[in-house]
Amino acid sequence: MREVMLYPGEDGYWVAECPSLRGCVSQGKTEEEALKNIKEAINCYIHALEEDNLPIPEEKFETKVVAV
């Protein structure tokens, strides 16, 4: 299970990021598509780490929302 941040991008697409996997970012035309795409990106990222015998970063789930 991974934390994912989802937000609208400047180009009208939805951006999805997985903060615990540095650089793991995807996007989609809709929120649903962006979530589907980030799930695939997370799986590919972890698979690549496993293939290279590299450690898989742990998930921390510490999220805070600050209203400004």
Backbone torsions as a table, in degrees:
resi	resn	phi	psi	omega
1	MET	NA	133.2	-177.7
2	ARG	-130.3	144.6	173.4
3	GLU	-76.3	136.8	178.9
4	VAL	-129.6	133.8	173.2
5	MET	-99.0	133.9	-178.2
6	LEU	-127.9	127.5	-178.7
7	TYR	-153.7	155.5	179.0
8	PRO	-73.6	133.4	177.9
9	GLY	-86.6	169.2	-179.0
10	GLU	-67.6	-22.5	-177.3
11	ASP	-91.4	6.2	179.4
12	GLY	92.1	-10.0	175.8
13	TYR	-86.2	159.8	174.0
14	TRP	-90.7	135.3	179.8
15	VAL	-105.6	136.6	177.1
16	ALA	-126.4	129.9	-179.5
17	GLU	-127.6	146.7	173.6
18	CYS	-112.5	98.3	-173.4
19	PRO	-58.8	-31.1	-177.4
20	SER	-76.0	-12.7	177.5
21	LEU	-117.4	91.4	-173.7
22	ARG	-49.6	123.8	177.3
23	GLY	85.0	2.2	179.8
24	CYS	-85.8	98.5	-175.0
25	VAL	-135.7	144.8	174.5
26	SER	-145.8	-178.0	178.7
27	GLN	-154.7	171.8	177.2
28	GLY	-163.4	162.6	179.6
29	LYS	-68.0	-28.9	178.7
30	THR	-126.1	167.0	176.6
31	GLU	-59.7	-43.1	-178.8
32	GLU	-61.8	-42.7	179.4
33	GLU	-66.3	-40.6	179.0
34	ALA	-63.0	-40.7	178.6
35	LEU	-66.4	-41.2	176.7
36	LYS	-61.0	-44.2	-178.4
37	ASN	-67.8	-37.9	-179.5
38	ILE	-71.6	-32.9	175.4
39	LYS	-60.6	-43.5	178.2
40	GLU	-64.7	-42.2	179.9
41	ALA	-63.5	-40.6	178.6
42	ILE	-62.8	-46.4	178.9
43	ASN	-60.2	-43.4	179.3
44	CYS	-66.1	-40.8	179.5
45	TYR	-60.2	-50.7	-179.1
46	ILE	-64.4	-40.5	178.1
47	HIS	-59.8	-42.6	179.3
48	ALA	-64.1	-40.1	176.9
49	LEU	-62.7	-43.9	179.5
50	GLU	-62.3	-43.0	179.2
51	GLU	-60.9	-34.2	-178.5
52	ASP	-93.0	7.8	-178.8
53	ASN	54.6	39.3	178.2
54	LEU	-101.4	152.3	180.0
55	PRO	-67.9	145.5	177.5
56	ILE	-94.7	120.8	-179.1
57	PRO	-59.0	141.5	176.7
58	GLU	-76.6	154.8	175.8
59	GLU	-90.8	142.5	-177.1
60	LYS	-113.5	-26.8	178.9
61	PHE	51.7	46.2	173.6
62	GLU	-110.9	94.3	-177.6
63	THR	-117.9	135.2	175.7
64	LYS	-131.5	139.6	177.5
65	VAL	-109.1	130.6	-178.8
66	VAL	-119.0	122.6	177.2
67	ALA	-89.6	130.5	-178.8
68	VAL	-121.3	NA	NA
